[in-house]
Amino acid sequence: MNDLTRPIAHFVEFSALLRRAGFAIAPEQTMAWLASIELLGPNSIDDIRRAAHATLAPPPERFADFDALFDAHFLGKHDVIQEVAPSEDEPIRAAEDSAVGPEPLFGDETRESGAQATTAERLTARHLSPGGEGETLRRFARELPNRVPRRRGYRWRSGRGGTATDVRRMFRDAMRNAGEFIHLRHRRRRLRQRRIVVLIDVSGSMKERTQAHLAFAHALTRAAASVEVFTMGTRLTRISRPLRLRNREQALASASLLVADWDGGTRIGDALNAFLAVPRYAALARSAALIVLSDGLERGDPAAMADAIARLARLAWRIVWLTPLADDPGFEARTAGLMAERPFLDKLGDGGSIEAICDSVLGLASEAA
């Protein structure tokens, strides 16, 4: 039972060990694990193991790897650690928009042309400046407040008709009329803007469109009340905060300092799974309009991307995937990634221009709330 008296750092080190082995472990899961250990008041190492299974949530197909790492870390059985196959790729990282900047550069295998998906992770900085889509984005910002998708809220307001009766207001009126109900009052729920979550592919195959997509995200963030923006390539980065700056040039410059994986590899499935693995990120997608700006050229397992999209489809209100490949009138989803995820998308549309992207977002308001 000496393992139970070790410092908290020993448990945190186990979470770090799992990440190095390819498990997607969010900081919230580590905190939940520590809280569950304190709540259980464990009597044996098996209690700690069961708490780890419940809070760290390893995928069923990797239970054996998880237990092997657990035994090696807590029981000193280093012979079993050799049975765990090393992860082919470093697990994708999720970065907050409060980060201080990019990490040091590394990696040589990149595709400067930006024409194809690649396996390499390229960490670099990039200077972004306002593009030439100013008039289109200004028109978009003017029209969006009246055409943003909405949902029924929890608060009520008076209405002219409907099935919901405003009993409280009727009784107030009766107190002024000697207890007589003179008018039948109705009420209806207030409408609230639906959250919009934007995922922008910043991999090498999308490098020619990245700046325009960031400019669109800035216009969307400024025009709508509830917008969250993430970039994805070989990492997942939240850039909502800098995009709230009023000046577009300052907003894009601040966002460019946060994203470290410009023009690198394409790991869409891993990025989406990393999004779902962080509880506060997954909560943002609940009942939201999810917009993905990507060509869908996934170099990893298409099944992982399809599984992530299927899980997002159960959370989000609508999933709209806008790809520049659909700019061709004869476009069909022929890549393995797009074919795998197509059944779970509400719309697979044209993302070949800012005008097409703006029109797709403005058209969301016509969907049933």
C-alpha positions as CSV (number, residue, x, y, z in Angstrom):
1,M,0.0,0.0,0.0
2,N,3.0,2.3,-0.2
3,D,1.8,3.3,-3.7
4,L,-1.2,5.0,-2.1
5,T,1.0,7.4,-0.1
6,R,3.0,8.7,-3.0
7,P,2.7,12.4,-4.0
8,I,0.1,13.6,-6.4
9,A,2.9,14.1,-9.0
10,H,3.2,10.4,-9.4
11,F,-0.4,10.2,-10.6
12,V,0.0,13.2,-12.9
13,E,3.1,11.5,-14.4
14,F,0.9,8.5,-15.3
15,S,-1.3,10.8,-17.3
16,A,1.7,12.1,-19.1
17,L,2.9,8.5,-19.7
18,L,-0.5,7.7,-21.3
19,R,-0.3,10.7,-23.6
20,R,3.1,9.6,-24.8
21,A,1.7,6.2,-25.6
22,G,-1.0,7.7,-27.8
23,F,-4.0,8.0,-25.3
24,A,-6.1,11.2,-25.5
25,I,-6.1,12.4,-21.9
26,A,-7.5,15.8,-21.2
27,P,-6.4,17.8,-18.0
28,E,-10.0,17.6,-16.8
29,Q,-9.9,13.8,-16.9
30,T,-6.7,13.8,-14.7
31,M,-8.4,16.1,-12.2
32,A,-11.5,13.9,-12.2
33,W,-9.3,10.8,-11.6
34,L,-7.6,12.5,-8.6
35,A,-11.0,13.5,-7.2
36,S,-12.4,10.0,-7.6
37,I,-9.4,8.6,-5.7
38,E,-10.0,11.0,-2.9
39,L,-13.7,10.2,-2.9
40,L,-13.2,6.4,-2.9
41,G,-10.6,6.4,-0.1
42,P,-9.0,3.5,-1.9
43,N,-8.2,0.3,0.0
44,S,-6.2,-1.3,-2.8
45,I,-4.4,-0.5,-6.0
46,D,-7.4,-2.1,-7.8
47,D,-9.6,0.8,-6.6
48,I,-7.2,3.2,-8.3
49,R,-7.2,1.1,-11.4
50,R,-11.0,1.1,-11.6
51,A,-11.1,4.9,-11.0
52,A,-8.6,5.3,-13.8
53,H,-10.8,3.2,-16.2
54,A,-13.8,5.3,-15.3
55,T,-12.3,8.8,-15.6
56,L,-9.4,8.4,-18.1
57,A,-11.7,6.4,-20.4
58,P,-9.3,4.3,-22.5
59,P,-10.8,3.0,-25.7
60,P,-11.9,-0.7,-25.4
61,E,-9.5,-1.9,-28.0
62,R,-6.6,-0.5,-25.9
63,F,-7.6,-1.8,-22.4
64,A,-4.7,-4.2,-22.4
65,D,-2.2,-1.5,-23.3
66,F,-3.6,0.8,-20.6
67,D,-3.4,-1.9,-17.9
68,A,0.2,-2.8,-18.9
69,L,1.2,0.9,-18.5
70,F,-0.6,1.0,-15.2
71,D,1.2,-2.0,-13.9
72,A,4.5,-0.7,-15.1
73,H,4.0,2.7,-13.5
74,F,2.4,1.8,-10.2
75,L,3.6,-1.8,-9.6
76,G,7.0,-1.7,-11.2
77,K,6.3,-4.5,-13.7
78,H,8.6,-3.1,-16.3
79,D,8.6,-6.3,-18.2
80,V,5.0,-5.8,-19.4
81,I,5.7,-2.4,-20.8
82,Q,7.5,-3.9,-23.8
83,E,4.2,-5.5,-24.9
84,V,2.7,-2.0,-25.5
85,A,3.2,-1.1,-29.2
86,P,4.6,2.5,-29.5
87,S,2.2,5.0,-31.1
88,E,3.0,5.6,-34.8
89,D,2.3,9.3,-34.4
90,E,2.5,11.7,-31.5
91,P,-1.0,12.3,-30.1
92,I,-2.4,15.5,-31.4
93,R,-2.3,18.4,-29.0
94,A,-5.0,20.9,-28.0
95,A,-3.9,24.4,-27.4
96,E,-5.8,27.2,-25.7
97,D,-6.0,30.8,-27.1
98,S,-4.2,31.9,-24.0
99,A,-1.0,30.2,-25.1
100,V,2.1,32.4,-25.2
101,G,3.2,31.5,-28.7
102,P,4.5,28.8,-31.0
103,E,6.9,26.1,-29.9
104,P,10.5,25.7,-31.3
105,L,10.6,24.6,-35.0
106,F,11.3,21.0,-35.9
107,G,10.6,18.7,-38.7
108,D,12.0,18.7,-42.2
109,E,9.3,16.8,-44.3
110,T,6.9,19.4,-45.6
111,R,5.2,20.2,-48.9
112,E,5.8,23.8,-49.8
113,S,3.4,23.6,-52.8
114,G,0.4,23.0,-50.5
115,A,-1.2,20.7,-53.1
116,Q,-1.4,17.4,-51.2
117,A,-1.9,16.1,-47.7
118,T,1.3,15.2,-45.9
119,T,2.2,13.2,-42.8
120,A,4.7,15.7,-41.4
121,E,4.2,18.1,-38.5
122,R,5.6,21.5,-39.3
123,L,5.7,24.0,-36.5
124,T,6.2,27.5,-37.7
125,A,5.0,31.1,-37.5
126,R,3.1,32.8,-40.2
127,H,2.2,36.5,-40.9
128,L,-1.4,37.1,-41.8
129,S,-2.7,40.3,-43.3
130,P,-6.2,41.4,-44.4
131,G,-7.1,40.0,-47.8
132,G,-9.1,41.4,-50.7
133,E,-12.5,40.1,-49.7
134,G,-13.4,43.2,-47.8
135,E,-16.7,44.1,-49.5
136,T,-18.0,40.5,-49.3
137,L,-17.2,40.2,-45.6
138,R,-18.7,43.6,-44.9
139,R,-22.0,42.6,-46.6
140,F,-21.9,39.3,-44.7
141,A,-21.4,41.1,-41.4
142,R,-24.4,43.4,-42.1
143,E,-26.7,40.5,-43.1
144,L,-25.7,37.9,-40.5
145,P,-27.4,39.4,-37.3
146,N,-30.8,39.1,-39.0
147,R,-30.1,35.7,-40.5
148,V,-28.1,33.9,-37.8
149,P,-29.5,30.5,-36.8
150,R,-31.6,30.7,-33.6
151,R,-33.1,28.3,-31.1
152,R,-35.8,28.6,-28.4
153,G,-34.4,29.7,-25.1
154,Y,-35.6,29.0,-21.6
155,R,-37.0,32.5,-20.9
156,W,-40.5,33.5,-21.8
157,R,-41.9,36.6,-23.4
158,S,-45.5,37.7,-24.1
159,G,-47.0,36.5,-27.4
160,R,-50.1,37.2,-29.4
161,G,-51.1,33.6,-29.7
162,G,-50.1,30.0,-29.2
163,T,-50.9,27.2,-26.8
164,A,-48.9,28.5,-23.8
165,T,-51.0,30.7,-21.5
166,D,-49.4,33.4,-19.5
167,V,-51.2,32.7,-16.2
168,R,-49.1,35.0,-14.1
169,R,-49.9,38.0,-16.3
170,M,-53.6,37.1,-16.3
171,F,-53.8,37.0,-12.5
172,R,-52.0,40.4,-12.4
173,D,-54.7,41.8,-14.8
174,A,-57.5,40.2,-12.7
175,M,-56.2,42.0,-9.5
176,R,-56.9,45.3,-11.3
177,N,-60.4,44.2,-12.5
178,A,-62.1,43.0,-9.3
179,G,-60.9,39.4,-9.9
180,E,-62.3,39.1,-13.4
181,F,-60.3,37.7,-16.3
182,I,-60.8,40.1,-19.1
183,H,-58.2,39.0,-21.6
184,L,-56.6,35.7,-22.4
185,R,-52.8,36.2,-22.3
186,H,-50.3,34.1,-24.2
187,R,-46.6,33.7,-24.0
188,R,-43.8,32.1,-26.0
189,R,-40.2,31.3,-25.5
190,R,-37.5,33.9,-26.5
191,L,-35.3,33.1,-29.3
192,R,-31.5,32.9,-28.7
193,Q,-28.7,32.7,-31.2
194,R,-27.3,29.3,-31.8
195,R,-23.6,28.9,-31.1
196,I,-21.5,28.6,-34.2
197,V,-18.3,26.5,-34.0
198,V,-15.8,26.9,-36.9
199,L,-13.0,24.4,-37.5
200,I,-10.4,25.7,-40.0
201,D,-8.0,23.3,-41.7
202,V,-4.5,25.0,-41.7
203,S,-2.6,22.0,-43.2
204,G,-0.3,22.3,-46.3
205,S,-3.0,21.3,-48.7
206,M,-5.1,24.3,-47.6
207,K,-2.3,26.9,-47.3
208,E,-3.6,29.1,-50.2
209,R,-7.0,29.6,-48.5
210,T,-6.0,29.8,-44.9
211,Q,-5.7,33.6,-44.7
212,A,-9.2,34.1,-46.4
213,H,-10.7,31.5,-44.0
214,L,-9.2,33.4,-41.0
215,A,-10.6,36.7,-42.3
216,F,-14.0,35.1,-42.7
217,A,-13.8,33.7,-39.1
218,H,-13.0,37.2,-37.8
219,A,-16.0,38.7,-39.6
220,L,-18.2,35.9,-38.2
221,T,-16.9,36.4,-34.7
222,R,-17.5,40.1,-34.8
223,A,-21.0,39.9,-36.3
224,A,-22.5,37.0,-34.2
225,A,-22.8,36.9,-30.4
226,S,-21.6,33.3,-29.8
227,V,-18.8,32.0,-32.0
228,E,-15.9,29.6,-31.3
229,V,-13.1,29.1,-33.8
230,F,-10.4,26.4,-33.9
231,T,-7.6,25.6,-36.3
232,M,-6.6,22.0,-37.0
233,G,-3.7,20.4,-38.8
234,T,-1.4,18.4,-36.7
235,R,-2.7,20.2,-33.7
236,L,-5.9,21.7,-32.4
237,T,-5.8,25.3,-31.4
238,R,-8.5,27.5,-30.1
239,I,-8.2,31.1,-31.5
240,S,-11.6,32.6,-30.5
241,R,-10.2,35.2,-28.2
242,P,-7.9,37.1,-30.6
243,L,-10.5,37.0,-33.3
244,R,-12.8,39.1,-31.1
245,L,-10.5,42.1,-31.6
246,R,-12.2,44.8,-33.7
247,N,-9.3,45.5,-36.0
248,R,-8.9,42.6,-38.5
249,E,-5.2,43.1,-39.0
250,Q,-4.5,43.0,-35.2
251,A,-6.9,40.0,-34.8
252,L,-5.2,38.0,-37.5
253,A,-1.7,38.9,-36.3
254,S,-2.6,37.8,-32.7
255,A,-4.1,34.6,-34.0
256,S,-1.1,33.8,-36.1
257,L,1.1,33.8,-32.9
258,L,-1.0,31.1,-31.4
259,V,-1.1,28.6,-34.2
260,A,2.1,26.5,-34.4
261,D,1.2,24.0,-37.2
262,W,0.8,26.2,-40.2
263,D,1.1,24.4,-43.6
264,G,2.1,21.1,-42.1
265,G,0.5,17.7,-42.0
266,T,-3.2,16.7,-42.2
267,R,-4.6,14.8,-39.2
268,I,-8.3,15.7,-39.3
269,G,-9.5,12.6,-37.5
270,D,-7.0,13.0,-34.7
271,A,-7.9,16.8,-34.4
272,L,-11.6,16.0,-34.2
273,N,-11.1,13.3,-31.6
274,A,-8.9,15.7,-29.6
275,F,-11.8,18.2,-29.8
276,L,-14.2,15.6,-28.4
277,A,-11.7,14.5,-25.7
278,V,-11.7,17.9,-24.0
279,P,-15.0,18.2,-22.2
280,R,-15.3,22.0,-22.4
281,Y,-14.7,21.8,-26.2
282,A,-17.2,19.0,-26.7
283,A,-19.7,21.1,-24.7
284,L,-19.3,23.9,-27.2
285,A,-20.6,21.7,-30.0
286,R,-23.8,20.7,-28.2
287,S,-26.8,22.1,-30.2
288,A,-24.4,24.2,-32.2
289,A,-24.0,24.9,-35.9
290,L,-20.6,23.2,-36.7
291,I,-18.8,24.5,-39.8
292,V,-15.7,22.7,-41.1
293,L,-13.5,24.5,-43.7
294,S,-11.4,21.7,-45.1
295,D,-10.7,19.8,-48.3
296,G,-11.0,16.5,-46.3
297,L,-7.7,15.1,-47.6
298,E,-7.0,12.9,-44.6
299,R,-3.7,11.0,-44.6
300,G,-4.7,8.9,-41.5
301,D,-7.4,6.3,-41.1
302,P,-10.7,7.5,-42.6
303,A,-12.6,5.4,-40.1
304,A,-11.3,7.6,-37.2
305,M,-12.5,10.7,-39.0
306,A,-15.9,9.1,-39.7
307,D,-16.2,8.0,-36.1
308,A,-15.4,11.5,-34.8
309,I,-18.0,13.1,-37.2
310,A,-20.6,10.5,-36.1
311,R,-20.1,11.5,-32.5
312,L,-20.2,15.2,-33.4
313,A,-23.4,14.6,-35.3
314,R,-25.1,13.4,-32.1
315,L,-24.1,16.6,-30.4
316,A,-24.4,19.4,-33.0
317,W,-27.5,20.9,-34.5
318,R,-26.1,20.9,-38.0
319,I,-22.7,19.9,-39.5
320,V,-21.7,21.8,-42.6
321,W,-18.5,20.7,-44.4
322,L,-17.3,23.2,-47.0
323,T,-14.5,22.0,-49.2
324,P,-12.8,23.9,-52.1
325,L,-13.0,20.7,-54.1
326,A,-16.8,21.3,-54.5
327,D,-16.1,24.4,-56.5
328,D,-16.2,22.1,-59.6
329,P,-19.8,21.6,-60.8
330,G,-19.1,17.9,-61.3
331,F,-17.8,17.4,-57.8
332,E,-18.5,14.1,-56.1
333,A,-17.2,12.9,-52.7
334,R,-14.6,10.5,-53.9
335,T,-11.8,10.8,-51.3
336,A,-11.8,8.1,-48.6
337,G,-12.3,10.7,-45.9
338,L,-15.2,12.5,-47.5
339,M,-16.9,9.3,-48.5
340,A,-16.6,7.9,-44.9
341,E,-18.0,11.0,-43.3
342,R,-20.7,11.9,-45.9
343,P,-23.6,10.0,-44.2
344,F,-23.1,12.1,-41.0
345,L,-23.0,15.5,-42.6
346,D,-26.1,17.7,-43.0
347,K,-24.4,19.5,-45.9
348,L,-21.3,19.0,-48.0
349,G,-21.0,22.2,-49.9
350,D,-18.8,24.6,-51.9
351,G,-15.9,26.2,-49.9
352,G,-14.0,27.4,-53.0
353,S,-14.6,31.1,-52.3
354,I,-15.5,33.4,-49.5
355,E,-18.7,34.3,-51.3
356,A,-19.8,30.6,-51.3
357,I,-18.8,30.2,-47.6
358,C,-20.8,33.3,-46.6
359,D,-23.8,32.2,-48.5
360,S,-23.8,28.8,-46.9
361,V,-23.6,30.3,-43.4
362,L,-26.4,32.8,-44.2
363,G,-28.5,29.9,-45.4
364,L,-28.3,28.2,-42.1
365,A,-31.1,30.5,-40.8
366,S,-33.6,28.8,-43.2
367,E,-33.1,25.5,-41.4
368,A,-35.7,24.4,-38.9
369,A,-34.8,25.7,-35.4
